[in-house]
Amino acid sequence: MIINTGGRTDTVQYFSPWLLNRFKEGYVLSRNPMFPEKVTRYELTPSKVDCVVFCSKNYEPILPRLHEITDRFNTYFFYTITAYGKDIEPGVPSIDQSIDTLLKLEKLVGAKKITWRYDPVLLTKKYTIQQHLITFGHMAARLSGHVRECVFSFVELYKKLQFNFPEMLILTDEDMEELARGMGQIARKNRLVLKSCATKRDYSAYGILPPGCMTLDILGDANDVKFKNLRHNGMRRFCHCITSHDIGAYNTCINGCKYCYANSDHEQAKENYKKHNPLSPLLFGELNKNDIIQIGNQKSFIDDSNLQATLF
């Protein structure tokens, strides 16, 4: 099975000591966001975890001790660096600071284990199509040769976002085509593989590959592991990634990004953050007497047929 550490919150930026403690102790508890009384226990051991996937906007806090995980587990890293400043991402380092940190990460794990995420792509009066292409070009030039691919997505307009982020402009089909065309050209110039994320639109005319940023092929190639040929059900609509199990918790990230889908309320996230105990098996809060702990399904995706063949 695949453990995902960063789908619900930026665990690396704000909870690295907790994350390292969990891998040291060898297990973690994850509360079901839909049914809070249900808690799943996952064993964090190499025999139970095929790959540990990270997604963060700031890897600096974990770099000095990252080897505690990478020495024992197959790993993969998504590094989100966007065009936005503190007006949209208050808790995120600057673009050049983030790139500097990515280069440090590359020295530790290698380029083939890192994907740069440039998402979500959204428009405001300040962040225009032209501004995106200028910034994306600057970033692509600096990251060329240090990552193999970049994944982007267009912002999904949901009701909460319209309320929390009224200055955001509606992305038209023409806007998306212009952005895809320009980004495709920049990616080719800088020898980057560019992929779209969670979309049914086809941008192959611009050299952009279809969705599928966390597939078993990608994880296997990065770690020199052969996985089984399994169906990829995706994590959300139009997603073609392999299913993973997230050990984080919604409403705990204090980056304050205006477009955030993982926080329903930024103030609630701040309150939940105060309840974090780095020694607890849960990311925040404690177990309650009515909680039901169940053992997670940790079936391996690794293809062991070659090993079996040599045994017989």
C-alpha positions in Angstrom: 0.0 0.0 0.0 1.0 3.6 -0.5 1.1 6.0 2.5 0.3 9.6 1.6 1.6 12.1 4.1 0.4 15.4 2.5 -3.0 15.1 0.9 -5.0 16.6 3.8 -2.5 19.0 5.4 1.1 20.1 5.0 2.5 17.6 7.4 6.1 18.2 6.4 6.0 22.0 7.0 4.1 22.0 10.3 4.3 18.4 11.8 7.7 17.0 10.8 8.6 15.9 14.4 5.3 14.1 14.7 5.8 12.4 11.3 9.3 11.2 12.2 8.0 10.0 15.6 5.4 7.9 13.9 7.9 6.2 11.6 10.2 5.6 14.5 7.4 4.0 16.6 6.2 2.1 13.5 2.5 2.9 13.4 0.0 5.8 13.0 -3.6 6.4 13.7 -5.8 8.2 11.2 -9.3 9.5 12.0 -11.9 9.1 9.3 -13.0 12.6 8.2 -16.5 11.4 7.3 -17.0 9.2 10.4 -14.8 10.7 13.1 -15.5 7.9 15.6 -13.7 5.5 13.2 -9.9 5.4 13.5 -7.6 3.4 11.3 -4.3 2.0 12.4 -1.6 1.7 9.8 1.7 -0.1 10.4 4.6 2.1 9.2 7.1 -0.6 8.5 8.9 -1.5 5.2 7.1 -4.8 5.1 3.7 -3.1 5.2 4.4 0.1 3.2 5.4 -0.1 -0.5 6.1 3.7 -0.8 5.8 6.8 1.3 4.5 9.8 -0.7 5.1 13.4 0.4 3.4 16.6 -0.8 4.5 19.9 0.7 5.1 23.6 0.0 8.1 23.7 2.3 10.5 20.7 2.9 13.0 22.7 4.9 11.8 21.5 8.4 12.4 17.8 7.6 15.6 17.9 5.5 18.0 17.3 8.4 16.3 14.1 9.4 14.7 13.0 6.2 17.2 10.1 6.0 15.3 8.4 8.9 12.6 7.7 6.4 14.4 7.5 3.0 17.0 5.0 4.4 14.2 2.5 5.1 11.4 3.2 2.7 10.7 3.7 -1.0 9.7 7.4 -1.3 8.4 10.0 -3.7 8.1 13.8 -3.3 5.7 16.3 -4.8 6.9 19.9 -4.2 4.2 22.6 -4.8 5.6 25.9 -5.9 3.2 28.4 -7.5 3.3 31.9 -8.9 1.6 33.4 -5.8 2.8 35.7 -3.1 1.8 36.3 0.5 -1.5 37.8 -0.6 -2.7 34.4 -1.6 -0.3 32.0 0.3 0.5 33.8 3.6 2.5 30.9 5.2 4.4 29.8 2.1 8.1 30.7 1.5 8.9 32.9 -1.6 9.4 31.3 -5.0 13.1 31.5 -4.9 13.3 30.3 -1.3 11.2 27.3 -2.3 13.3 26.5 -5.3 16.5 26.7 -3.2 14.9 24.1 -0.8 13.9 21.9 -3.7 17.5 21.9 -4.8 18.6 20.8 -1.3 16.0 18.0 -1.5 17.3 16.9 -4.9 20.8 16.5 -3.4 19.3 14.1 -0.8 16.9 12.0 -2.9 17.7 12.6 -6.6 15.8 14.3 -9.4 13.8 11.2 -10.4 12.0 11.1 -7.1 10.7 14.7 -7.3 7.7 16.2 -9.2 7.2 19.9 -9.2 3.5 20.8 -8.8 2.4 24.2 -10.2 -1.2 24.2 -9.0 -3.8 25.4 -8.8 -3.6 27.8 -11.7 -6.0 30.6 -11.1 -6.5 34.2 -12.3 -6.9 37.5 -10.6 -6.3 41.1 -11.7 -2.8 40.7 -10.4 -2.1 37.1 -11.5 -2.9 37.3 -15.2 -2.2 34.8 -17.9 0.9 36.8 -18.9 2.1 37.0 -15.3 1.7 33.2 -15.0 3.7 32.5 -18.1 6.5 34.9 -17.0 6.7 33.3 -13.5 6.4 29.8 -14.8 9.2 30.5 -17.3 11.5 31.8 -14.5 10.7 28.7 -12.3 11.1 26.2 -15.2 14.5 27.7 -16.1 15.8 27.3 -12.5 14.4 23.8 -12.1 15.5 22.5 -15.5 17.7 19.4 -14.9 16.7 19.2 -11.2 13.2 17.7 -11.7 12.0 15.5 -14.5 8.4 16.6 -14.7 5.9 19.3 -13.7 2.2 18.8 -13.0 -0.3 21.6 -13.2 -4.1 21.9 -12.6 -6.6 24.6 -13.1 -8.5 25.7 -10.0 -11.8 24.0 -9.3 -14.4 26.5 -8.6 -16.5 25.4 -5.6 -18.9 27.4 -3.5 -16.7 27.9 -0.5 -13.9 29.2 -2.7 -16.2 31.7 -4.4 -17.1 33.0 -0.9 -13.5 33.1 0.5 -11.8 34.3 -2.6 -14.1 36.8 -4.3 -11.2 38.5 -6.2 -10.6 35.3 -8.2 -11.7 35.5 -11.8 -13.5 32.9 -13.7 -11.3 30.8 -16.0 -12.8 30.4 -19.4 -12.0 27.6 -21.9 -10.0 30.1 -23.9 -8.0 31.1 -20.9 -7.1 27.5 -20.2 -6.1 26.9 -23.8 -3.8 30.0 -23.8 -2.2 29.0 -20.5 -1.7 25.4 -21.6 -0.2 26.5 -24.9 2.2 28.9 -23.2 3.2 26.5 -20.5 3.7 23.7 -23.0 6.1 25.8 -24.9 8.1 26.8 -21.8 8.3 23.2 -20.6 9.7 22.0 -23.9 12.2 24.8 -23.9 13.4 23.7 -20.5 13.3 20.0 -21.1 10.5 19.3 -18.6 7.8 16.8 -19.0 4.5 18.7 -18.4 1.3 16.9 -17.2 -2.2 18.1 -16.5 -3.9 17.0 -13.3 -7.5 15.9 -12.7 -9.0 17.2 -16.0 -10.9 15.6 -18.9 -9.5 18.2 -21.3 -6.9 17.1 -23.9 -3.9 19.4 -24.1 -1.7 16.9 -26.0 -1.5 19.4 -28.9 0.8 21.5 -26.7 3.0 18.5 -25.7 1.2 18.1 -22.4 0.7 14.6 -21.2 -2.7 13.4 -19.7 -3.4 13.1 -15.9 -1.6 10.5 -13.8 1.1 12.0 -11.6 1.2 9.3 -8.9 1.1 6.0 -10.8 2.8 2.7 -9.9 4.9 3.1 -13.0 6.2 6.5 -11.8 6.8 5.3 -8.2 8.4 2.1 -9.4 10.7 3.7 -11.8 11.8 6.3 -9.2 12.6 3.5 -6.6 13.7 0.7 -9.0 10.8 -1.4 -7.9 8.4 -3.5 -10.0 4.8 -3.1 -9.1 1.8 -5.1 -10.2 -0.2 -4.1 -13.2 -3.2 -2.7 -11.2 -6.1 -0.4 -12.1 -5.7 3.2 -11.0 -9.0 4.4 -9.6 -7.8 7.9 -8.8 -8.2 10.0 -5.7 -10.9 12.4 -7.1 -12.8 13.2 -10.3 -10.7 12.8 -13.5 -7.7 11.6 -11.5 -5.7 8.6 -12.7 -3.4 8.1 -9.7 -3.1 4.9 -7.7 -5.1 4.8 -4.5 -3.2 5.9 -1.4 -4.0 6.1 2.3 -3.6 9.6 3.9 -2.4 9.8 7.5 -3.0 13.6 7.9 -6.1 15.5 8.9 -8.2 18.2 7.3 -8.5 21.6 9.0 -5.0 21.5 10.4 -2.9 23.4 7.9 -2.1 27.0 8.9 -0.6 28.1 5.6 -3.7 30.1 5.1 -3.9 29.7 1.3 -7.0 31.3 -0.1 -7.7 28.5 -2.5 -7.3 25.7 0.0 -9.7 22.8 -0.3 -8.4 21.0 2.8 -9.6 23.6 5.3 -13.3 24.4 5.6 -12.4 27.2 8.1 -8.9 28.7 8.5 -9.7 29.8 12.1 -10.7 26.2 12.9 -7.5 25.0 11.5 -5.6 27.3 13.9 -7.5 26.0 16.8 -6.9 22.4 15.7 -3.2 23.1 15.3 -3.1 24.1 19.0 -4.4 20.5 19.8 -1.4 18.9 18.1 0.7 16.7 20.2 3.9 15.5 18.5 3.9 12.4 20.7 0.4 11.3 19.9 -0.4 8.6 17.3 -3.1 11.0 15.9 -2.1 14.2 14.1 -4.3 16.2 16.4 -6.4 15.5 19.4 -6.5 12.3 21.4 -8.4 9.1 21.3 -11.9 9.1 22.8 -13.6 6.3 24.7 -16.2 5.8 22.0 -13.6 5.6 19.2 -13.5 2.4 17.1 -10.0 1.4 16.1 -9.7 -0.8 13.0 -6.7 -2.2 11.3 -6.0 -0.7 7.9 -5.9 -2.8 4.7 -2.2 -2.8 3.8 -2.1 -5.1 0.8 1.1 -4.8 -1.1 1.2 -3.6 -4.7 4.7 -4.9 -5.3 5.1 -7.6 -8.0 6.9 -10.5 -6.3 6.3 -13.0 -9.1 10.0 -12.9 -10.0 11.0 -13.7 -6.5 8.4 -16.6 -6.4 9.8 -17.9 -9.6 13.3 -18.2 -8.2 12.0 -20.0 -5.1 10.5 -22.8 -7.1 
